[in-house]
Amino acid sequence: MIKLEDLNTTLPDSTKIDFFDVFWKVWSVNGFGTMTKKDTELLIFSCLQEAFPDSDVMTNYEWAQTLRLTPAKIKTMRLDAHLKFGHLFKDEQDFSSHFLNIQNVDLKGIKTGSEIIDVTVSFVVEDPVIQMELEQKLKDIGTYLDFHRNREVVKIRLIDFFRIMAEEDERLLINKWLETKSVEEVKAKEIATRVKAKEYSQKSELDKLMDFADDLSAFCQTTKLTEHLKKIFKSQGER
């Protein structure tokens, strides 16, 4: 873990130059000393997030240890810094990359003979920016985020998880897939046949989920993400 006092010797010169260039340009734009203390701190934190290697996967606790602040303070700063200065570094959040770092997923609703649409996933989202984006994406597709008592633990339907990862065209295909699978007479489509086939309903919970993930990843073009999720599912199945 990088220590705050070691930044000057730890970061490469090019990173330090970029850090200062961004900081000075924004801090001095309205005149020397005109930026408030709070905004100055948020700007410095934004620059630190950009400068730190692997900052996207640092937990609130790790940031708190580095900056010697409380995790609650870090969580507030992450959101405020994004809203105030996020546009200086990333015009769009790489939303899907966050989920590639998920290691623990709690699966509910997978039983032999049950419907895949009933499957829910629960996982931890510490970053308030990702949480905000996740809530909005779910609202955009007409659903919502189900929080546990701990608001960092969220629960959503697995099908909605794939929907928010997909582009509009792929999302329409997913919706069509859901409609098709509910019609027993439709057998032309390989996916619909698999869903309704007796041998599919008799598969183990893990095998059923693996097939489901493969089908939807083809629609959503999220192969890398799906492979990561499958590793998690498999590890849970082996417990």
Beta strands, then each sheet from edge to edge (+ up, - down):
strand 1: 106-108
strand 2: 120-124
strand 3: 146-147
strand 4: 153-157
sheet 1: 1+ 2- 4+ 3-
end
